[in-house]
Amino acid sequence: MTNASGGVTVSAYGVIVQVAAASASRPHRGRSNTGIAEDLFITMATAKSHVSRLLSKLGARARVQLVITAHEMRLVTLPG
């Protein structure tokens, strides 16, 4: 999930985007670990692990901070 320079790898971006992505059933909320797992064809435990590592690596306390990071990296466009 991280590269040698300590940054987030390209594969981690996919997880960040999924955390931020709205779904039809959760239009104002990011994807659940189950939704991330389904979209990325990984197990729910792996999705949970990836999200947990990203939170730790980026010094985020909550998933919303990952969404903000994704927005700042121009990976997602937030509504409004």
MIZA-711040 format. One record per residue: residue in three letters; chain; x negated, y, z negated of N, C-alpha, C in turn. Coordinates in Angstrom, 2 decimals, always signed. Each point is the difference from the previous one (the first is absolute). Layout:
<rec ALA A <X Y Z> <X Y Z> <X Y Z>>
...
***
This chain:
<rec MET A <-0.80 -1.19 +0.00> <+0.80 +1.19 +0.00> <-0.85 +1.27 +0.00>>
<rec THR A <-1.29 -0.15 -0.28> <-0.87 +1.16 +0.05> <-1.22 -0.33 +0.84>>
<rec ASN A <-0.66 +1.02 +0.52> <-1.20 -0.23 +0.78> <-1.23 +0.32 -0.83>>
<rec ALA A <-1.18 -0.18 +0.58> <-1.25 +0.17 -0.74> <-0.17 +1.41 -0.55>>
<rec SER A <+0.55 +0.98 +0.67> <-0.14 +1.38 -0.48> <+1.00 +0.34 -1.11>>
<rec GLY A <+0.84 -0.97 -0.37> <+0.95 +0.22 -1.08> <+1.34 +0.52 +0.46>>
<rec GLY A <+0.20 +0.18 +1.31> <+1.27 +0.49 +0.54> <+0.97 -1.14 +0.23>>
<rec VAL A <+1.18 +0.35 +0.41> <+1.04 -0.97 +0.30> <-0.22 -0.52 +1.41>>
<rec THR A <+0.10 -1.32 +0.18> <-0.21 -0.60 +1.31> <+1.21 +0.22 +0.90>>
<rec VAL A <-0.22 -0.26 +1.28> <+1.08 +0.14 +0.97> <+1.16 -0.92 -0.35>>
<rec SER A <-0.28 -1.22 -0.45> <+1.09 -0.92 -0.34> <+0.84 +0.49 -1.17>>
<rec ALA A <-0.62 +0.74 -0.90> <+0.74 +0.55 -1.14> <+0.98 +1.07 +0.45>>
<rec TYR A <-0.31 +0.68 +1.10> <+0.91 +1.02 +0.51> <+1.37 -0.60 +0.30>>
<rec GLY A <+0.02 -1.21 +0.52> <+1.27 -0.66 +0.30> <+0.85 -0.17 -1.24>>
<rec VAL A <-0.64 -0.35 -1.10> <+0.72 -0.16 -1.26> <+0.51 +1.36 -0.48>>
<rec ILE A <-0.83 +1.03 +0.09> <+0.43 +1.33 -0.42> <+1.20 +0.46 +0.82>>
<rec VAL A <-0.06 -0.21 +1.30> <+1.11 +0.39 +0.87> <+1.26 -0.76 -0.39>>
<rec GLN A <-0.12 -1.29 -0.31> <+1.16 -0.78 -0.40> <+0.57 +0.48 -1.32>>
<rec VAL A <-0.85 +0.37 -0.94> <+0.48 +0.53 -1.28> <+0.84 +1.25 +0.25>>
<rec ALA A <-0.44 +0.81 +0.95> <+0.67 +1.27 +0.28> <+1.22 -0.14 +0.90>>
<rec ALA A <+0.05 -1.05 +0.79> <+1.05 -0.14 +1.01> <+1.37 -0.25 -0.62>>
<rec ALA A <+0.96 +0.72 +0.49> <+1.38 -0.22 -0.44> <+0.58 -1.16 +0.79>>
<rec SER A <+0.91 -0.69 -0.61> <+0.72 -1.07 +0.70> <+1.47 +0.37 +0.04>>
<rec ALA A <+0.74 -0.71 +0.81> <+1.43 +0.29 +0.12> <+0.71 -0.15 -1.34>>
<rec SER A <-0.43 -0.96 -0.80> <+0.67 -0.24 -1.28> <-0.51 +0.94 -1.10>>
<rec ARG A <-1.13 +0.66 +0.23> <-0.58 +0.91 -0.99> <-0.47 +1.27 +0.70>>
<rec PRO A <+0.93 +0.79 +0.57> <-0.40 +1.13 +0.84> <-0.82 +1.08 -0.68>>
<rec HIS A <+0.10 +0.14 -1.30> <-0.74 +1.05 -0.69> <-1.07 -0.57 -0.92>>
<rec ARG A <-0.33 -1.26 +0.23> <-1.00 -0.66 -0.83> <-0.93 -0.79 +0.90>>
<rec GLY A <-1.22 -0.20 -0.45> <-0.97 -0.80 +0.75> <+0.36 -1.47 -0.01>>
<rec ARG A <-0.77 -0.74 +0.73> <+0.24 -1.44 +0.10> <-0.34 -0.70 -1.31>>
<rec SER A <+0.75 -1.02 -0.31> <-0.28 -0.83 -1.16> <-1.15 -0.94 +0.34>>
<rec ASN A <-0.56 -0.65 -1.00> <-1.04 -0.99 +0.26> <+0.52 -1.10 +0.91>>
<rec THR A <+1.25 -0.38 -0.17> <+0.61 -1.02 +0.85> <+0.06 +0.49 +1.45>>
<rec GLY A <+0.43 +1.23 +0.20> <+0.07 +0.57 +1.34> <-1.37 +0.12 +0.65>>
<rec ILE A <-0.99 +0.40 -0.78> <-1.37 +0.10 +0.51> <-0.48 -1.38 +0.42>>
<rec ALA A <+0.24 -0.99 -0.85> <-0.43 -1.37 +0.31> <+0.64 -0.51 +1.28>>
<rec GLU A <+1.30 +0.25 +0.15> <+0.69 -0.45 +1.21> <-0.55 +0.67 +1.25>>
<rec ASP A <-0.22 +1.30 -0.08> <-0.48 +0.75 +1.17> <-1.43 -0.35 +0.38>>
<rec LEU A <-0.83 -0.29 -0.98> <-1.41 -0.29 +0.27> <-0.30 -1.49 +0.05>>
<rec PHE A <+1.03 -0.83 -0.15> <-0.15 -1.47 +0.05> <-1.01 -0.50 -1.03>>
<rec ILE A <+0.15 +0.50 -1.22> <-0.81 -0.43 -1.13> <+0.94 -0.39 -1.14>>
<rec THR A <-0.53 -0.63 -1.03> <+0.86 -0.37 -1.13> <+0.29 +1.23 -0.84>>
<rec MET A <+1.06 -0.08 -0.79> <+0.35 +1.11 -0.87> <-1.12 +0.24 -1.02>>
<rec ALA A <-0.61 -1.07 -0.47> <-1.11 +0.15 -0.96> <-1.17 +0.75 +0.64>>
<rec THR A <-0.28 -0.27 +1.27> <-1.08 +0.70 +0.70> <+0.36 +1.47 +0.18>>
<rec ALA A <+1.24 +0.28 +0.37> <+0.44 +1.39 +0.15> <-0.14 +0.74 -1.33>>
<rec LYS A <+0.43 -0.63 -1.07> <-0.09 +0.60 -1.33> <-1.46 +0.28 -0.36>>
<rec SER A <-0.87 -0.94 +0.32> <-1.42 +0.16 -0.27> <-0.59 +1.15 +0.80>>
<rec HIS A <+0.36 +0.10 +1.27> <-0.50 +1.09 +0.84> <+0.45 +1.35 -0.55>>
<rec VAL A <+1.27 +0.10 -0.34> <+0.52 +1.27 -0.53> <-0.72 +0.35 -1.30>>
<rec SER A <-0.19 -0.99 -0.85> <-0.67 +0.21 -1.28> <-1.44 +0.49 +0.20>>
<rec ARG A <-0.70 -0.62 +0.93> <-1.38 +0.40 +0.29> <-0.06 +1.41 +0.56>>
<rec LEU A <+0.95 +0.33 +0.88> <+0.03 +1.35 +0.56> <+0.27 +1.04 -1.08>>
<rec LEU A <+0.94 -0.30 -0.89> <+0.28 +0.92 -1.10> <-1.28 +0.25 -0.81>>
<rec SER A <-0.70 -1.07 -0.30> <-1.23 +0.10 -0.78> <-1.08 +0.76 +0.76>>
<rec LYS A <-0.23 -0.39 +1.25> <-1.05 +0.60 +0.81> <+0.21 +1.50 +0.20>>
<rec LEU A <+1.23 +0.39 +0.21> <+0.30 +1.41 +0.25> <+0.28 +0.79 -1.27>>
<rec GLY A <-0.08 -0.68 -1.15> <+0.24 +0.68 -1.26> <+1.44 +0.44 -0.17>>
<rec ALA A <+0.90 -0.73 +0.63> <+1.42 +0.35 -0.06> <+0.67 -0.78 -1.12>>
<rec ARG A <+0.94 +0.64 -0.65> <+0.76 -0.66 -1.06> <+1.29 -0.62 +0.51>>
<rec ALA A <+0.49 +0.54 +1.10> <+1.30 -0.45 +0.51> <-0.04 -0.08 +1.52>>
<rec ARG A <+0.93 -0.79 +0.53> <+0.08 -0.19 +1.45> <+0.26 +1.31 +0.72>>
<rec VAL A <+0.67 +0.93 -0.64> <+0.28 +1.28 +0.64> <-1.30 +0.72 +0.34>>
<rec GLN A <-1.02 -0.19 -0.80> <-1.29 +0.61 +0.30> <-0.62 -0.62 +1.26>>
<rec LEU A <+0.27 -1.28 +0.24> <-0.45 -0.62 +1.25> <+0.73 +0.62 +1.19>>
<rec VAL A <+1.27 +0.31 -0.18> <+0.78 +0.65 +1.06> <-0.58 +1.38 +0.30>>
<rec ILE A <-0.33 +0.74 -1.03> <-0.59 +1.32 +0.19> <-1.33 -0.12 +0.74>>
<rec THR A <-0.81 -0.98 -0.39> <-1.27 -0.24 +0.68> <+0.22 -0.34 +1.47>>
<rec ALA A <+0.96 -0.85 +0.27> <+0.32 -0.38 +1.39> <+0.42 +1.24 +0.79>>
<rec HIS A <+0.77 +0.87 -0.62> <+0.43 +1.24 +0.67> <-1.21 +0.91 +0.26>>
<rec GLU A <-0.85 +0.13 -0.99> <-1.18 +0.86 +0.16> <-0.96 -0.54 +1.06>>
<rec MET A <-0.02 -1.32 +0.18> <-0.84 -0.63 +1.02> <+0.69 -0.01 +1.36>>
<rec ARG A <+1.21 +0.56 +0.03> <+0.81 +0.06 +1.22> <+0.36 -1.39 +0.54>>
<rec LEU A <+0.16 -0.95 -0.93> <+0.42 -1.35 +0.37> <+1.51 -0.10 +0.08>>
<rec VAL A <+0.68 +0.85 -0.76> <+1.47 +0.02 +0.00> <+0.47 +1.44 +0.00>>
<rec THR A <+1.21 +0.19 +0.45> <+0.65 +1.30 -0.04> <+1.13 -0.10 -1.01>>
<rec LEU A <-0.02 +0.89 -0.95> <+1.04 -0.01 -1.01> <+1.20 +0.81 +0.47>>
<rec PRO A <+1.20 -0.45 -0.35> <+1.19 +0.75 +0.41> <+0.07 +1.35 -0.70>>
<rec GLY A <+0.65 +0.95 +0.67> <+0.25 +1.30 -0.58> <-1.16 +0.87 +0.14>>
***
